[in-house]
Amino acid sequence: MALRSRAHEKLDGANINKVIALLEADDPITKKEACEILNIRYNTTRLQKIIDEHNEVWAYKEKRKSQNKGKGATRDEIKTVIEYYLDGDNISEIATRIYRSNAFVKAIIERVGIPQKLPAQFDRKRDIMLPEQCVAESFKEGERVWAARDNAIAIIKREQTVKHQEECPGYINPVDYEKKYGAKGYQIYVITPCDTSQTLFPWIDGSKVGYHSFALAYDLGSLKHLEQYGVTI
């Protein structure tokens, strides 16, 4: 259930809560001021409808959260958390969708071994960490993995072996990555999903937009262990 709104209107939950609090304050704002905060036309009937629908949605969510409180995670919930998190949703968004707390969702992420996304300004040397379940020494072509240094899902294109480098024009001094770094090197394609409905090219598959990169095996995380929960990687 979601409130219908126009692009310019500010009908997110936080803003509606703010308006309700101001209307119920000891020195309340006027309904006209409430409409201005929500960026809607001055219409007391619609204002009240927005507030009523918001309270109805809030009450339903609280009821569902209360019903789920104390219950362990179901297989469907675990699958949903994994899929939403890998698709780019944050913890609070997922918690809202499944009527659970942020702590509940975070616990699933940590327990099943989902690589956690880092803030935009993360340090590629200091902050990178992979769950134990993700650690692997080798990967197959076409396999989807977590690229820690790129902070995103990637597809393995091929192993960067010495033989491959020798066969490619332009390589003067092929690198034996296992000998030099103690890990295999891989050409990868990092997936950076985008909302193609907002671009000039809506026919592009937004799940395949990305860029080519390179990574050593210890900076890549296997996602195969998540398949046991019914997730298709």
Backbone torsions as a table, in degrees:
resi	resn	phi	psi	omega
1	MET	NA	126.3	-178.0
2	ALA	-140.9	146.4	179.1
3	LEU	-72.4	135.3	176.4
4	ARG	-78.1	132.7	-179.0
5	SER	-147.6	157.8	174.9
6	ARG	-90.8	163.1	-172.7
7	ALA	-55.8	-37.3	-175.3
8	HIS	-82.7	-13.6	-176.3
9	GLU	-78.8	145.7	-176.9
10	LYS	-109.0	77.4	-175.0
11	LEU	-108.6	30.7	174.9
12	ASP	-72.7	158.5	-175.3
13	GLY	-55.8	-42.5	-177.4
14	ALA	-63.4	-40.2	-178.8
15	ASN	-71.2	-37.3	178.1
16	ILE	-67.5	-40.5	176.5
17	ASN	-59.5	-40.2	178.7
18	LYS	-60.7	-45.4	179.9
19	VAL	-63.7	-43.5	179.6
20	ILE	-60.4	-44.3	179.9
21	ALA	-62.8	-39.3	179.9
22	LEU	-70.5	-34.4	178.1
23	LEU	-71.3	-27.7	-178.0
24	GLU	-98.3	4.0	-178.9
25	ALA	-70.2	164.4	179.0
26	ASP	-60.5	-34.2	176.2
27	ASP	-118.4	78.3	-171.2
28	PRO	-68.7	153.8	173.9
29	ILE	-78.5	165.3	177.3
30	THR	-82.3	162.1	178.3
31	LYS	-65.4	-29.8	176.5
32	LYS	-65.1	-41.8	178.2
33	GLU	-66.4	-35.6	177.9
34	ALA	-62.2	-42.8	178.7
35	CYS	-63.9	-36.9	179.2
36	GLU	-65.4	-40.0	179.3
37	ILE	-64.7	-38.2	179.2
38	LEU	-81.1	-7.8	180.0
39	ASN	60.8	42.2	175.9
40	ILE	-118.0	163.2	176.6
41	ARG	-65.3	152.0	179.9
42	TYR	-68.6	104.4	-178.0
43	ASN	-150.8	101.1	-174.3
44	THR	-64.1	-31.8	179.7
45	THR	-66.4	-46.0	179.1
46	ARG	-68.0	-37.8	178.5
47	LEU	-57.6	-47.0	-179.1
48	GLN	-66.4	-35.9	178.6
49	LYS	-64.4	-41.2	178.1
50	ILE	-61.1	-44.8	-179.8
51	ILE	-65.4	-43.4	-179.3
52	ASP	-63.4	-44.2	-179.6
53	GLU	-66.2	-39.0	178.3
54	HIS	-62.3	-45.6	-179.8
55	ASN	-65.2	-35.1	178.6
56	GLU	-65.5	-45.1	178.6
57	VAL	-63.7	-44.4	-179.8
58	TRP	-60.9	-43.8	-179.3
59	ALA	-63.9	-40.2	179.4
60	TYR	-64.0	-44.0	179.8
61	LYS	-63.1	-43.1	179.5
62	GLU	-64.9	-36.5	178.4
63	LYS	-65.1	-44.7	179.6
64	ARG	-64.7	-41.9	178.4
65	LYS	-62.8	-38.7	179.3
66	SER	-66.2	-39.2	179.1
67	GLN	-66.2	-33.6	-178.0
68	ASN	-85.2	-16.4	-175.4
69	LYS	-58.4	129.3	178.4
70	GLY	87.7	-10.6	179.7
71	LYS	-88.9	141.9	178.3
72	GLY	-70.5	163.1	-179.8
73	ALA	-69.3	132.9	176.1
74	THR	-84.0	165.0	178.4
75	ARG	-60.4	-39.6	179.2
76	ASP	-64.5	-38.9	179.2
77	GLU	-65.8	-42.3	178.9
78	ILE	-62.2	-45.2	179.3
79	LYS	-60.5	-43.8	-179.5
80	THR	-63.4	-44.5	179.7
81	VAL	-60.2	-46.5	-179.3
82	ILE	-60.0	-49.1	-176.6
83	GLU	-64.3	-46.3	-178.9
84	TYR	-65.3	-41.3	-176.7
85	TYR	-67.4	-42.5	178.5
86	LEU	-68.4	-24.4	178.3
87	ASP	-80.1	-8.1	176.0
88	GLY	112.1	-1.6	178.3
89	ASP	-73.5	146.2	178.1
90	ASN	-87.5	172.6	-173.8
91	ILE	-60.2	-44.5	-177.8
92	SER	-65.4	-36.5	178.1
93	GLU	-65.0	-41.4	179.5
94	ILE	-66.9	-43.5	-179.6
95	ALA	-58.9	-40.4	179.4
96	THR	-64.3	-41.6	-177.1
97	ARG	-66.5	-37.2	-175.2
98	ILE	-102.5	8.9	177.3
99	TYR	57.9	47.1	177.6
100	ARG	-130.6	172.2	179.5
101	SER	-83.9	162.5	176.6
102	ASN	-60.4	-40.0	-179.0
103	ALA	-62.7	-37.0	179.1
104	PHE	-62.5	-47.2	-179.2
105	VAL	-65.2	-44.7	-179.2
106	LYS	-61.4	-37.5	179.7
107	ALA	-63.3	-39.2	177.9
108	ILE	-64.2	-46.1	-179.3
109	ILE	-57.1	-43.8	-178.6
110	GLU	-73.1	-38.6	-174.8
111	ARG	-70.6	-42.5	-176.4
112	VAL	-86.2	-9.8	176.2
113	GLY	83.9	49.6	174.8
114	ILE	-90.8	126.7	177.1
115	PRO	-57.3	127.9	-177.3
116	GLN	-89.2	132.8	179.2
117	LYS	-68.9	145.0	-179.0
118	LEU	-105.5	157.4	177.7
119	PRO	-58.0	159.4	-175.7
120	ALA	-55.7	-34.5	-176.7
121	GLN	-95.7	33.1	-177.6
122	PHE	-69.1	154.1	179.5
123	ASP	-91.1	119.4	-175.5
124	ARG	-67.3	-17.9	179.9
125	LYS	-97.4	-38.0	-172.7
126	ARG	-93.2	-38.4	-168.9
127	ASP	-90.2	-14.6	-175.1
128	ILE	-68.6	124.2	176.5
129	MET	-145.9	140.1	177.9
130	LEU	-118.7	138.6	174.9
131	PRO	-58.2	149.6	-179.1
132	GLU	-55.8	-35.3	-178.6
133	GLN	-65.4	-18.8	-176.0
134	CYS	-90.6	-14.1	-173.7
135	VAL	-67.0	129.5	177.7
136	ALA	-150.4	151.7	-178.4
137	GLU	-94.6	-19.7	-179.5
138	SER	-148.7	159.1	-177.0
139	PHE	-139.5	158.2	-178.9
140	LYS	-99.9	152.6	176.5
141	GLU	-60.3	134.7	-179.8
142	GLY	89.4	-9.8	-178.6
143	GLU	-72.8	138.7	175.4
144	ARG	-89.1	131.3	-176.4
145	VAL	-135.3	173.2	173.5
146	TRP	-99.8	118.9	178.3
147	ALA	-91.9	101.4	-172.6
148	ALA	-61.6	-43.1	-177.5
149	ARG	-71.0	-23.5	177.5
150	ASP	-96.2	-8.3	177.0
151	ASN	57.6	42.4	-176.2
152	ALA	-161.6	167.8	174.9
153	ILE	-76.2	143.6	179.8
154	ALA	-138.4	163.6	177.2
155	ILE	-112.4	131.5	177.3
156	ILE	-71.7	121.8	178.7
157	LYS	-89.9	-47.2	175.9
158	ARG	-174.6	160.2	175.2
159	GLU	-78.6	137.8	-179.4
160	GLN	-88.8	74.6	-178.7
161	THR	-80.5	165.7	177.2
162	VAL	-62.1	-42.0	-179.7
163	LYS	-60.2	-44.1	179.7
164	HIS	-62.1	-43.2	179.5
165	GLN	-63.0	-39.7	-179.6
166	GLU	-66.2	-30.1	-178.9
167	GLU	-81.9	-13.9	-179.0
168	CYS	-94.6	131.9	178.5
169	PRO	-66.0	140.9	176.9
170	GLY	105.1	-19.0	178.7
171	TYR	-83.5	114.7	-179.4
172	ILE	-91.1	-45.8	-179.6
173	ASN	-124.4	87.8	179.8
174	PRO	-54.9	143.2	-178.5
175	VAL	-105.3	130.2	172.9
176	ASP	-91.2	94.8	-173.5
177	TYR	-64.1	-36.1	179.8
178	GLU	-65.8	-38.3	-179.4
179	LYS	-74.0	-39.5	-175.6
180	LYS	-81.8	-40.4	-174.7
181	TYR	-116.4	-5.4	-179.8
182	GLY	75.5	19.9	-179.7
183	ALA	-156.8	150.8	177.8
184	LYS	-70.3	151.3	177.7
185	GLY	-108.5	142.7	-175.9
186	TYR	-133.0	140.2	167.7
187	GLN	-81.9	130.9	-177.8
188	ILE	-131.8	160.1	174.1
189	TYR	-119.0	111.8	-176.8
190	VAL	-82.0	126.6	-178.1
191	ILE	-89.9	126.3	178.0
192	THR	-125.5	84.5	-176.7
193	PRO	-53.7	145.1	177.4
194	CYS	-140.4	157.4	178.0
195	ASP	-84.1	95.1	-175.5
196	THR	-69.5	-12.3	177.6
197	SER	-70.5	-16.2	-179.2
198	GLN	-100.0	7.7	-178.8
199	THR	-111.8	176.9	177.5
200	LEU	-83.5	-3.3	-176.4
201	PHE	-126.6	67.9	-176.0
202	PRO	-65.2	-12.8	-179.5
203	TRP	-81.6	-9.6	179.3
204	ILE	-70.4	139.7	176.5
205	ASP	-77.6	105.7	-176.9
206	GLY	-63.2	-18.0	179.8
207	SER	-81.0	-6.3	-176.5
208	LYS	-118.7	7.0	178.6
209	VAL	-76.5	137.6	-179.6
210	GLY	176.8	-152.6	-178.4
211	TYR	-152.3	158.8	179.6
212	HIS	-83.9	144.5	-179.7
213	SER	-152.0	-174.9	179.5
214	PHE	-136.9	145.3	178.6
215	ALA	-152.6	147.7	172.2
216	LEU	-83.4	154.7	-174.8
217	ALA	-56.0	-35.6	-177.3
218	TYR	-76.1	-3.8	173.5
219	ASP	-104.7	8.6	178.1
220	LEU	-116.3	141.1	-179.6
221	GLY	-115.5	129.5	176.4
222	SER	-71.4	144.1	178.0
223	LEU	-114.6	6.9	-175.9
224	LYS	-61.1	-32.4	-176.9
225	HIS	-65.9	-17.0	-179.5
226	LEU	-80.9	-13.1	-178.7
227	GLU	-67.6	-23.2	179.8
228	GLN	-64.6	-17.0	179.7
229	TYR	-95.4	9.7	177.9
230	GLY	88.1	10.6	-178.8
231	VAL	-88.1	133.6	175.7
232	THR	-93.9	113.5	-177.4
233	ILE	-84.3	NA	NA
